[in-house]
């Protein structure tokens, strides 16, 4: 598994955290002061990296959470077939098929940057 454990207090906006067993990017992070009978709590809101769903998490700041290790890689478009792209990883020369999110007009020989985590890939 490509993930590590860290304390909630070490997280900040823009970093990644596992929410509902899904890698998510933190969009908002806030803490509440410690109360009479408990420790300080952190409220984390995030958006799924690969599915785009909003999620939230509320934990004590000294609790441990999983942080996914998401790799940022370079690739080259080999073939375009409708909304499917055949991409070659420029590091390992492995080829695989990805779905074009539609925001970009990509042609063969274009270089792209993509995120990868446990077989899931997304163009950035």
Backbone bond lengths (Angstrom), bond angles and torsions (degrees), N, CA, C in turn:
res aa  C-N    CA-C-N  psi(-1)  N-CA   C-N-CA  omega(-1)  CA-C   N-CA-C  phi
1 X - - - 1.460 - - 1.526 109.28 -
2 X 1.293 116.54 136.11 1.452 121.80 -178.98 1.524 109.51 -97.26
3 X 1.332 115.50 70.20 1.457 119.20 176.64 1.519 108.70 -152.65
4 X 1.329 115.43 159.12 1.460 121.26 179.96 1.523 108.99 -135.39
5 X 1.325 115.94 162.31 1.457 120.13 -179.71 1.522 110.74 -99.84
6 X 1.331 115.90 142.77 1.456 121.50 176.90 1.523 108.78 -149.87
7 X 1.325 116.46 165.75 1.458 120.31 177.89 1.524 110.24 -82.65
8 X 1.331 115.72 151.36 1.462 121.55 -178.65 1.531 110.84 -59.65
9 X 1.329 118.06 -36.40 1.479 120.55 -176.88 1.523 112.81 -64.15
10 X 1.328 118.14 -18.74 1.464 121.14 -178.92 1.530 112.99 -87.24
11 X 1.328 117.58 -4.48 1.461 121.59 179.84 1.525 110.38 -83.45
12 X 1.314 116.68 156.00 1.463 121.39 173.56 1.528 108.72 -152.48
13 X 1.325 115.63 171.39 1.470 120.55 -178.20 1.523 110.27 -60.14
14 X 1.319 115.40 139.28 1.465 120.53 179.13 1.513 113.58 93.91
15 X 1.337 118.22 -14.20 1.460 119.72 178.43 1.530 109.31 -90.70
16 X 1.315 116.14 174.11 1.453 121.61 -176.83 1.522 111.17 -105.60
17 X 1.342 116.30 150.17 1.465 122.86 176.27 1.527 107.71 -151.96
18 X 1.328 116.17 153.12 1.461 120.36 176.53 1.527 108.78 -85.42
19 X 1.336 116.52 120.35 1.465 122.60 175.45 1.519 107.01 -122.57
20 X 1.310 118.17 122.65 1.474 122.93 -177.60 1.534 110.59 54.64
21 X 1.317 117.05 43.10 1.469 123.78 -179.67 1.522 113.20 57.87
22 X 1.328 116.99 28.50 1.456 122.50 178.62 1.529 108.49 -129.52
23 X 1.340 118.77 131.92 1.459 119.55 176.35 1.525 110.34 -64.95
24 X 1.344 115.82 127.97 1.460 121.15 -177.57 1.517 109.65 -132.56
25 X 1.335 115.28 148.78 1.460 121.47 176.49 1.521 107.78 -97.50
26 X 1.327 117.13 130.59 1.463 122.00 -176.17 1.525 109.79 -73.05
27 X 1.348 116.28 124.77 1.462 121.60 178.53 1.528 111.56 -103.95
28 X 1.338 117.78 -25.73 1.471 121.38 178.74 1.525 108.77 -148.62
29 X 1.335 116.08 138.85 1.460 122.01 -179.95 1.521 107.92 -139.48
30 X 1.327 116.71 124.61 1.463 119.94 177.49 1.523 109.30 -141.45
31 X 1.330 115.66 152.92 1.462 120.27 178.94 1.521 109.43 -123.79
32 X 1.330 114.68 149.22 1.461 121.59 175.34 1.528 107.30 -108.12
33 X 1.320 115.72 149.38 1.464 120.16 -178.85 1.527 110.39 -65.74
34 X 1.332 116.51 153.48 1.458 118.31 176.49 1.525 110.25 -64.65
35 X 1.318 115.39 141.04 1.460 120.23 -179.50 1.519 111.31 -95.22
36 X 1.309 115.29 -171.79 1.460 121.87 -177.92 1.529 111.11 -65.36
37 X 1.337 116.67 -34.96 1.456 119.94 -174.64 1.515 114.11 -119.01
38 X 1.308 119.01 18.45 1.460 118.09 -177.55 1.506 113.32 -160.84
39 X 1.304 113.79 177.91 1.461 119.55 -179.10 1.524 110.21 -91.59
40 X 1.323 115.25 172.31 1.462 120.86 178.59 1.527 109.05 -65.44
41 X 1.321 115.80 142.91 1.460 121.32 -179.38 1.525 109.75 -113.25
42 X 1.321 115.35 146.39 1.459 121.10 176.76 1.518 108.48 -114.12
43 X 1.314 115.90 137.79 1.470 121.37 174.47 1.518 106.70 -112.60
44 X 1.329 114.89 122.50 1.459 121.46 -176.49 1.518 108.57 -118.91
45 X 1.319 115.94 129.30 1.459 121.06 174.06 1.523 107.34 -116.58
46 X 1.330 115.51 138.60 1.450 119.38 -177.20 1.508 112.01 -147.15
47 X 1.313 114.00 173.22 1.467 121.75 179.94 1.521 107.03 -128.68
48 X 1.329 116.71 132.39 1.458 121.46 179.95 1.517 111.45 -57.64
49 X 1.320 116.64 132.86 1.461 121.07 -177.74 1.523 110.84 -66.46
50 X 1.329 117.68 -42.48 1.461 120.92 -173.86 1.526 113.49 -100.48
51 X 1.351 118.37 -24.32 1.466 119.55 -178.33 1.524 113.59 -110.19
52 X 1.335 119.22 -13.13 1.457 122.34 175.47 1.519 115.36 76.41
53 X 1.340 119.14 4.89 1.465 121.52 -179.12 1.523 111.06 -79.05
54 X 1.344 115.62 143.79 1.458 121.01 177.37 1.518 109.50 -82.18
55 X 1.333 115.72 139.56 1.452 122.01 179.08 1.527 108.94 -139.70
56 X 1.347 115.51 158.54 1.463 119.05 176.31 1.518 109.07 -136.01
57 X 1.327 114.71 158.21 1.452 122.26 -176.21 1.514 107.45 -146.42
58 X 1.320 117.39 135.09 1.460 121.99 177.08 1.522 107.80 -127.82
59 X 1.333 116.22 117.52 1.466 121.67 -175.26 1.526 109.93 -142.09
60 X 1.351 117.91 155.01 1.460 119.31 168.79 1.535 109.40 -62.98
61 X 1.335 117.34 148.65 1.469 119.53 -175.68 1.525 113.07 -66.63
62 X 1.334 118.11 -19.01 1.463 119.41 179.17 1.531 112.45 -95.56
63 X 1.327 118.26 5.62 1.467 122.16 177.62 1.528 109.76 -75.02
64 X 1.321 115.53 153.70 1.466 121.25 178.04 1.526 109.32 -95.06
65 X 1.320 116.46 137.51 1.466 122.55 176.14 1.524 108.39 -131.37
66 X 1.331 115.24 159.90 1.461 121.16 177.90 1.524 110.06 -89.28
67 X 1.320 114.97 136.47 1.469 122.19 177.54 1.526 107.40 -117.52
68 X 1.351 117.99 119.15 1.468 119.67 -179.90 1.527 111.20 -72.91
69 X 1.314 115.50 146.10 1.464 120.60 175.48 1.521 106.31 -99.31
70 X 1.333 115.44 99.00 1.460 122.25 -176.85 1.532 108.01 -97.11
71 X 1.314 115.35 125.08 1.464 119.83 -178.82 1.519 111.03 -90.72
72 X 1.323 115.89 139.14 1.463 122.87 175.51 1.523 106.11 -103.86
73 X 1.346 116.25 119.14 1.459 120.78 -174.06 1.527 111.39 -125.58
74 X 1.323 114.60 163.57 1.463 122.26 176.78 1.519 108.79 -105.26
75 X 1.319 116.26 142.36 1.456 120.81 178.36 1.514 110.85 -143.17
76 X 1.330 114.85 168.20 1.455 121.00 178.17 1.523 108.32 -128.28
77 X 1.330 115.89 131.81 1.455 120.92 178.59 1.527 108.27 -72.39
78 X 1.337 115.84 124.13 1.459 121.11 -179.75 1.524 110.48 -95.35
79 X 1.361 115.87 -41.96 1.456 119.97 -176.36 1.518 108.91 -149.44
80 X 1.339 116.83 146.09 1.460 122.63 176.66 1.523 107.62 -119.57
81 X 1.345 115.90 124.65 1.466 120.68 178.93 1.527 107.64 -132.52
82 X 1.330 115.83 93.45 1.469 120.02 -176.90 1.520 110.10 67.82
83 X 1.346 116.85 -119.21 1.464 119.88 178.05 1.527 111.75 -101.29
84 X 1.337 117.41 8.81 1.458 121.18 176.91 1.520 109.94 -102.22
85 X 1.329 114.62 138.57 1.462 120.96 178.73 1.517 108.86 -118.09
86 X 1.325 116.15 137.78 1.453 120.00 169.73 1.521 105.28 -98.61
87 X 1.329 115.72 120.53 1.464 121.50 -172.79 1.517 109.39 -120.80
88 X 1.342 115.98 141.29 1.454 121.67 175.06 1.526 108.67 -109.82
89 X 1.330 115.76 126.84 1.464 121.63 175.62 1.528 107.39 -69.29
90 X 1.335 117.44 124.61 1.467 120.89 -176.14 1.524 113.17 -75.01
91 X 1.337 118.09 -8.38 1.454 121.22 178.81 1.527 111.16 -94.54
92 X 1.345 116.04 -47.05 1.465 120.57 -175.03 1.529 112.56 -104.03
93 X 1.340 118.55 -9.35 1.464 125.23 -178.04 1.532 112.04 62.95
94 X 1.332 117.08 20.03 1.462 122.17 175.15 1.525 108.08 -78.65
95 X 1.331 117.12 140.19 1.462 120.22 176.37 1.525 109.26 -109.26
96 X 1.327 116.10 145.49 1.455 122.55 -179.21 1.516 108.37 -153.91
97 X 1.327 115.98 166.58 1.457 121.91 -178.50 1.524 108.81 -104.89
98 X 1.326 116.05 133.52 1.461 122.60 177.13 1.522 108.33 -126.86
99 X 1.320 116.18 157.09 1.460 121.02 175.10 1.520 107.88 -92.98
100 X 1.326 116.46 130.10 1.464 121.12 177.24 1.528 108.17 -73.78
101 X 1.342 118.32 123.51 1.459 119.80 -179.29 1.524 113.33 -64.77
102 X 1.326 118.24 -12.03 1.458 120.75 175.05 1.511 114.20 95.92
103 X 1.333 117.91 -13.74 1.465 119.59 -179.04 1.527 111.23 -76.14
104 X 1.332 115.89 -26.53 1.452 119.39 -174.76 1.519 110.83 -112.79
105 X 1.310 115.76 143.96 1.457 122.00 174.79 1.523 106.44 -97.14
106 X 1.323 117.30 100.78 1.458 121.87 -174.18 1.516 110.82 -106.42
107 X 1.317 115.47 143.20 1.454 123.50 178.36 1.526 108.78 -123.37
108 X 1.346 118.04 161.29 1.463 119.88 174.54 1.532 110.76 -55.42
109 X 1.320 116.25 145.66 1.475 126.69 -178.49 1.528 113.14 78.11
110 X 1.358 119.71 -0.18 1.464 120.94 173.86 1.527 108.62 -73.57
111 X 1.339 115.95 141.24 1.458 120.05 175.54 1.518 108.43 -95.30
112 X 1.334 115.97 138.42 1.463 121.68 -178.83 1.527 109.56 -128.40
113 X 1.314 114.93 164.83 1.453 121.92 173.40 1.526 106.30 -118.02
114 X 1.342 116.66 135.40 1.451 119.08 -178.93 1.524 111.10 -139.92
115 X 1.338 114.64 156.82 1.461 122.30 176.44 1.517 108.35 -98.68
116 X 1.347 116.41 143.49 1.460 120.45 178.94 1.519 109.79 -136.95
117 X 1.343 115.22 133.15 1.465 121.79 175.64 1.518 108.33 -148.82
118 X 1.318 116.96 115.23 1.463 123.93 177.09 1.531 112.80 47.44
119 X 1.318 116.90 50.88 1.458 121.43 176.07 1.523 114.90 84.82
120 X 1.327 118.41 -9.83 1.459 121.29 176.58 1.520 108.71 -91.10
121 X 1.316 116.75 137.17 1.468 120.49 -178.50 1.522 109.99 -132.80
122 X 1.346 115.29 148.77 1.457 120.84 178.81 1.518 108.66 -149.46
123 X 1.339 116.28 133.87 1.454 121.64 177.76 1.527 108.99 -76.23
124 X 1.333 115.76 136.34 1.476 119.50 176.14 1.516 110.04 -112.87
